[in-house]
Amino acid sequence: MAQTTGARVYGRQELVDLIGALPRVRIAHLPTPLEEAPRLRAALGPDAPRILIKRDDLTGFALGGNKVRHMEFRMGDIRAKGADSLVVMNVAQSNHARLHSSLAARFGLDAYIVKIPSRKDEPVNGNLLLDHIVGAHIINAPSAAPDDLQATFARVLGDLRAQGRVVYDVPNDPVSKAAGACGYLLASVELLEQLDALGVSAQHIFLASGTSSAGLALGGKLLGAPWRVHAISIDNPAATVEAYMCAAANGAAALLGLAELLEPGDADVTDAFIGERYGVPSAAGLEALALAGRTEGLIVDPVYTGKALSALVHAVRAGEIGRDETVIFVHTGGLPITFAYAEEILEGIA
């Protein structure tokens, strides 16, 4: 269960009203669909559970994804602070950079990306191509060494502020860090209402780890939802991810004046599906990518959603989820990444 014994349970409208007091700029197409996946279920065998796909790849703005929910609250904070520019630091194929660059274009800000060197810097395609299309200023860090990255980021911030710019530091602003969890606290209410309409409850939610999984875990706890969130790391050790999720969720709780917190153990966090490392497709992730595509016409990417789906596939095959249960896979988007991995995908699904 998501809820911890003794925790206060909030009403759905009560939670919506609390979140409604935060600055927010609505850009997402909501609610996103909650779809059955009967052919995927059949492909996983007679003991497979009911599988529902939460289509947060269809949030609409700039090719969508989970971060569009985050950015509604981040943009509210940007406006509240009077910022005229924003700075992010990401690799070439970052969904985060693509969406924030697009957000800046939409609302008349200047976007600066401190680009972390990676093996996907060339050719220019996927998310990096989209960054160029929407007019982001791209600054190449000299190396991926942490000291070089921080020095480059600090220089960009310092140069802009010296010019009199009001800069929003996306990775470090405290409200920015909590924005993703705020978006997915609201998504928890949306999801419960969709499940009610189907006349079903869900016992498991699988998705790539981050502030979205933090928001769903805290949302389930606050609302007394029956689901258990399974947060699938695509980069860092489980302990690091769990601490990050708690910090993000509890930052959101602080903004809302809530005493209830996300605690270690409130969600299942695993690093067993990373594969070789971040940004390198795994065999299991590529199998899941092909399985989703060939059973449901559902496109997942090889870096995030493919690895998260592979965890669900593994859990079903291992009998960790019963056939009478219902599991939700949150599709968090990331379609543009796929085009940067054509060679790896074709080799992996051949």
Secondary structure as a PSIPRED ss2 file (coil, helix, strand):
# PSIPRED VFORMAT (PSIPRED V4.0)

   1 M C   1.000  0.000  0.000
   2 A C   1.000  0.000  0.000
   3 Q C   1.000  0.000  0.000
   4 T C   1.000  0.000  0.000
   5 T C   1.000  0.000  0.000
   6 G C   1.000  0.000  0.000
   7 A C   1.000  0.000  0.000
   8 R C   1.000  0.000  0.000
   9 V C   1.000  0.000  0.000
  10 Y C   1.000  0.000  0.000
  11 G C   1.000  0.000  0.000
  12 R H   0.000  1.000  0.000
  13 Q H   0.000  1.000  0.000
  14 E H   0.000  1.000  0.000
  15 L H   0.000  1.000  0.000
  16 V H   0.000  1.000  0.000
  17 D H   0.000  1.000  0.000
  18 L H   0.000  1.000  0.000
  19 I H   0.000  1.000  0.000
  20 G H   0.000  1.000  0.000
  21 A C   1.000  0.000  0.000
  22 L C   1.000  0.000  0.000
  23 P C   1.000  0.000  0.000
  24 R C   1.000  0.000  0.000
  25 V C   1.000  0.000  0.000
  26 R C   1.000  0.000  0.000
  27 I C   1.000  0.000  0.000
  28 A C   1.000  0.000  0.000
  29 H C   1.000  0.000  0.000
  30 L C   1.000  0.000  0.000
  31 P C   1.000  0.000  0.000
  32 T C   1.000  0.000  0.000
  33 P C   1.000  0.000  0.000
  34 L E   0.000  0.000  1.000
  35 E E   0.000  0.000  1.000
  36 E E   0.000  0.000  1.000
  37 A C   1.000  0.000  0.000
  38 P H   0.000  1.000  0.000
  39 R H   0.000  1.000  0.000
  40 L H   0.000  1.000  0.000
  41 R H   0.000  1.000  0.000
  42 A H   0.000  1.000  0.000
  43 A H   0.000  1.000  0.000
  44 L C   1.000  0.000  0.000
  45 G C   1.000  0.000  0.000
  46 P C   1.000  0.000  0.000
  47 D C   1.000  0.000  0.000
  48 A C   1.000  0.000  0.000
  49 P C   1.000  0.000  0.000
  50 R E   0.000  0.000  1.000
  51 I E   0.000  0.000  1.000
  52 L E   0.000  0.000  1.000
  53 I E   0.000  0.000  1.000
  54 K E   0.000  0.000  1.000
  55 R E   0.000  0.000  1.000
  56 D H   0.000  1.000  0.000
  57 D H   0.000  1.000  0.000
  58 L H   0.000  1.000  0.000
  59 T C   1.000  0.000  0.000
  60 G C   1.000  0.000  0.000
  61 F H   0.000  1.000  0.000
  62 A H   0.000  1.000  0.000
  63 L H   0.000  1.000  0.000
  64 G C   1.000  0.000  0.000
  65 G C   1.000  0.000  0.000
  66 N C   1.000  0.000  0.000
  67 K H   0.000  1.000  0.000
  68 V H   0.000  1.000  0.000
  69 R H   0.000  1.000  0.000
  70 H H   0.000  1.000  0.000
  71 M H   0.000  1.000  0.000
  72 E H   0.000  1.000  0.000
  73 F H   0.000  1.000  0.000
  74 R H   0.000  1.000  0.000
  75 M H   0.000  1.000  0.000
  76 G H   0.000  1.000  0.000
  77 D H   0.000  1.000  0.000
  78 I H   0.000  1.000  0.000
  79 R H   0.000  1.000  0.000
  80 A H   0.000  1.000  0.000
  81 K C   1.000  0.000  0.000
  82 G C   1.000  0.000  0.000
  83 A C   1.000  0.000  0.000
  84 D C   1.000  0.000  0.000
  85 S E   0.000  0.000  1.000
  86 L E   0.000  0.000  1.000
  87 V E   0.000  0.000  1.000
  88 V E   0.000  0.000  1.000
  89 M E   0.000  0.000  1.000
  90 N E   0.000  0.000  1.000
  91 V E   0.000  0.000  1.000
  92 A C   1.000  0.000  0.000
  93 Q C   1.000  0.000  0.000
  94 S C   1.000  0.000  0.000
  95 N H   0.000  1.000  0.000
  96 H H   0.000  1.000  0.000
  97 A H   0.000  1.000  0.000
  98 R H   0.000  1.000  0.000
  99 L H   0.000  1.000  0.000
 100 H H   0.000  1.000  0.000
 101 S H   0.000  1.000  0.000
 102 S H   0.000  1.000  0.000
 103 L H   0.000  1.000  0.000
 104 A H   0.000  1.000  0.000
 105 A H   0.000  1.000  0.000
 106 R H   0.000  1.000  0.000
 107 F C   1.000  0.000  0.000
 108 G C   1.000  0.000  0.000
 109 L C   1.000  0.000  0.000
 110 D E   0.000  0.000  1.000
 111 A E   0.000  0.000  1.000
 112 Y E   0.000  0.000  1.000
 113 I E   0.000  0.000  1.000
 114 V E   0.000  0.000  1.000
 115 K E   0.000  0.000  1.000
 116 I E   0.000  0.000  1.000
 117 P C   1.000  0.000  0.000
 118 S C   1.000  0.000  0.000
 119 R C   1.000  0.000  0.000
 120 K C   1.000  0.000  0.000
 121 D C   1.000  0.000  0.000
 122 E C   1.000  0.000  0.000
 123 P C   1.000  0.000  0.000
 124 V C   1.000  0.000  0.000
 125 N C   1.000  0.000  0.000
 126 G H   0.000  1.000  0.000
 127 N H   0.000  1.000  0.000
 128 L H   0.000  1.000  0.000
 129 L H   0.000  1.000  0.000
 130 L H   0.000  1.000  0.000
 131 D H   0.000  1.000  0.000
 132 H H   0.000  1.000  0.000
 133 I H   0.000  1.000  0.000
 134 V C   1.000  0.000  0.000
 135 G C   1.000  0.000  0.000
 136 A C   1.000  0.000  0.000
 137 H E   0.000  0.000  1.000
 138 I E   0.000  0.000  1.000
 139 I E   0.000  0.000  1.000
 140 N E   0.000  0.000  1.000
 141 A C   1.000  0.000  0.000
 142 P C   1.000  0.000  0.000
 143 S C   1.000  0.000  0.000
 144 A C   1.000  0.000  0.000
 145 A C   1.000  0.000  0.000
 146 P H   0.000  1.000  0.000
 147 D H   0.000  1.000  0.000
 148 D H   0.000  1.000  0.000
 149 L H   0.000  1.000  0.000
 150 Q H   0.000  1.000  0.000
 151 A H   0.000  1.000  0.000
 152 T H   0.000  1.000  0.000
 153 F H   0.000  1.000  0.000
 154 A H   0.000  1.000  0.000
 155 R H   0.000  1.000  0.000
 156 V H   0.000  1.000  0.000
 157 L H   0.000  1.000  0.000
 158 G H   0.000  1.000  0.000
 159 D H   0.000  1.000  0.000
 160 L H   0.000  1.000  0.000
 161 R H   0.000  1.000  0.000
 162 A H   0.000  1.000  0.000
 163 Q C   1.000  0.000  0.000
 164 G C   1.000  0.000  0.000
 165 R C   1.000  0.000  0.000
 166 V C   1.000  0.000  0.000
 167 V E   0.000  0.000  1.000
 168 Y E   0.000  0.000  1.000
 169 D E   0.000  0.000  1.000
 170 V C   1.000  0.000  0.000
 171 P C   1.000  0.000  0.000
 172 N C   1.000  0.000  0.000
 173 D C   1.000  0.000  0.000
 174 P H   0.000  1.000  0.000
 175 V H   0.000  1.000  0.000
 176 S H   0.000  1.000  0.000
 177 K H   0.000  1.000  0.000
 178 A H   0.000  1.000  0.000
 179 A H   0.000  1.000  0.000
 180 G H   0.000  1.000  0.000
 181 A H   0.000  1.000  0.000
 182 C H   0.000  1.000  0.000
 183 G H   0.000  1.000  0.000
 184 Y H   0.000  1.000  0.000
 185 L H   0.000  1.000  0.000
 186 L H   0.000  1.000  0.000
 187 A H   0.000  1.000  0.000
 188 S H   0.000  1.000  0.000
 189 V H   0.000  1.000  0.000
 190 E H   0.000  1.000  0.000
 191 L H   0.000  1.000  0.000
 192 L H   0.000  1.000  0.000
 193 E H   0.000  1.000  0.000
 194 Q H   0.000  1.000  0.000
 195 L H   0.000  1.000  0.000
 196 D H   0.000  1.000  0.000
 197 A H   0.000  1.000  0.000
 198 L H   0.000  1.000  0.000
 199 G C   1.000  0.000  0.000
 200 V C   1.000  0.000  0.000
 201 S C   1.000  0.000  0.000
 202 A C   1.000  0.000  0.000
 203 Q C   1.000  0.000  0.000
 204 H E   0.000  0.000  1.000
 205 I E   0.000  0.000  1.000
 206 F E   0.000  0.000  1.000
 207 L E   0.000  0.000  1.000
 208 A E   0.000  0.000  1.000
 209 S C   1.000  0.000  0.000
 210 G C   1.000  0.000  0.000
 211 T H   0.000  1.000  0.000
 212 S H   0.000  1.000  0.000
 213 S H   0.000  1.000  0.000
 214 A H   0.000  1.000  0.000
 215 G H   0.000  1.000  0.000
 216 L H   0.000  1.000  0.000
 217 A H   0.000  1.000  0.000
 218 L H   0.000  1.000  0.000
 219 G H   0.000  1.000  0.000
 220 G H   0.000  1.000  0.000
 221 K H   0.000  1.000  0.000
 222 L H   0.000  1.000  0.000
 223 L H   0.000  1.000  0.000
 224 G C   1.000  0.000  0.000
 225 A C   1.000  0.000  0.000
 226 P C   1.000  0.000  0.000
 227 W C   1.000  0.000  0.000
 228 R E   0.000  0.000  1.000
 229 V E   0.000  0.000  1.000
 230 H E   0.000  0.000  1.000
 231 A E   0.000  0.000  1.000
 232 I E   0.000  0.000  1.000
 233 S C   1.000  0.000  0.000
 234 I C   1.000  0.000  0.000
 235 D C   1.000  0.000  0.000
 236 N C   1.000  0.000  0.000
 237 P C   1.000  0.000  0.000
 238 A H   0.000  1.000  0.000
 239 A H   0.000  1.000  0.000
 240 T H   0.000  1.000  0.000
 241 V H   0.000  1.000  0.000
 242 E H   0.000  1.000  0.000
 243 A H   0.000  1.000  0.000
 244 Y H   0.000  1.000  0.000
 245 M H   0.000  1.000  0.000
 246 C H   0.000  1.000  0.000
 247 A H   0.000  1.000  0.000
 248 A H   0.000  1.000  0.000
 249 A H   0.000  1.000  0.000
 250 N H   0.000  1.000  0.000
 251 G H   0.000  1.000  0.000
 252 A H   0.000  1.000  0.000
 253 A H   0.000  1.000  0.000
 254 A H   0.000  1.000  0.000
 255 L H   0.000  1.000  0.000
 256 L H   0.000  1.000  0.000
 257 G C   1.000  0.000  0.000
 258 L C   1.000  0.000  0.000
 259 A C   1.000  0.000  0.000
 260 E C   1.000  0.000  0.000
 261 L C   1.000  0.000  0.000
 262 L C   1.000  0.000  0.000
 263 E C   1.000  0.000  0.000
 264 P C   1.000  0.000  0.000
 265 G C   1.000  0.000  0.000
 266 D C   1.000  0.000  0.000
 267 A C   1.000  0.000  0.000
 268 D E   0.000  0.000  1.000
 269 V E   0.000  0.000  1.000
 270 T E   0.000  0.000  1.000
 271 D C   1.000  0.000  0.000
 272 A C   1.000  0.000  0.000
 273 F C   1.000  0.000  0.000
 274 I C   1.000  0.000  0.000
 275 G C   1.000  0.000  0.000
 276 E C   1.000  0.000  0.000
 277 R C   1.000  0.000  0.000
 278 Y C   1.000  0.000  0.000
 279 G C   1.000  0.000  0.000
 280 V C   1.000  0.000  0.000
 281 P C   1.000  0.000  0.000
 282 S C   1.000  0.000  0.000
 283 A H   0.000  1.000  0.000
 284 A H   0.000  1.000  0.000
 285 G H   0.000  1.000  0.000
 286 L H   0.000  1.000  0.000
 287 E H   0.000  1.000  0.000
 288 A H   0.000  1.000  0.000
 289 L H   0.000  1.000  0.000
 290 A H   0.000  1.000  0.000
 291 L H   0.000  1.000  0.000
 292 A H   0.000  1.000  0.000
 293 G H   0.000  1.000  0.000
 294 R H   0.000  1.000  0.000
 295 T H   0.000  1.000  0.000
 296 E H   0.000  1.000  0.000
 297 G C   1.000  0.000  0.000
 298 L C   1.000  0.000  0.000
 299 I C   1.000  0.000  0.000
 300 V C   1.000  0.000  0.000
 301 D C   1.000  0.000  0.000
 302 P C   1.000  0.000  0.000
 303 V C   1.000  0.000  0.000
 304 Y C   1.000  0.000  0.000
 305 T H   0.000  1.000  0.000
 306 G H   0.000  1.000  0.000
 307 K H   0.000  1.000  0.000
 308 A H   0.000  1.000  0.000
 309 L H   0.000  1.000  0.000
 310 S H   0.000  1.000  0.000
 311 A H   0.000  1.000  0.000
 312 L H   0.000  1.000  0.000
 313 V H   0.000  1.000  0.000
 314 H H   0.000  1.000  0.000
 315 A H   0.000  1.000  0.000
 316 V H   0.000  1.000  0.000
 317 R H   0.000  1.000  0.000
 318 A C   1.000  0.000  0.000
 319 G C   1.000  0.000  0.000
 320 E C   1.000  0.000  0.000
 321 I C   1.000  0.000  0.000
 322 G C   1.000  0.000  0.000
 323 R C   1.000  0.000  0.000
 324 D C   1.000  0.000  0.000
 325 E C   1.000  0.000  0.000
 326 T E   0.000  0.000  1.000
 327 V E   0.000  0.000  1.000
 328 I E   0.000  0.000  1.000
 329 F E   0.000  0.000  1.000
 330 V E   0.000  0.000  1.000
 331 H E   0.000  0.000  1.000
 332 T C   1.000  0.000  0.000
 333 G C   1.000  0.000  0.000
 334 G C   1.000  0.000  0.000
 335 L H   0.000  1.000  0.000
 336 P H   0.000  1.000  0.000
 337 I H   0.000  1.000  0.000
 338 T H   0.000  1.000  0.000
 339 F H   0.000  1.000  0.000
 340 A H   0.000  1.000  0.000
 341 Y H   0.000  1.000  0.000
 342 A H   0.000  1.000  0.000
 343 E H   0.000  1.000  0.000
 344 E H   0.000  1.000  0.000
 345 I H   0.000  1.000  0.000
 346 L H   0.000  1.000  0.000
 347 E H   0.000  1.000  0.000
 348 G H   0.000  1.000  0.000
 349 I H   0.000  1.000  0.000
 350 A C   1.000  0.000  0.000
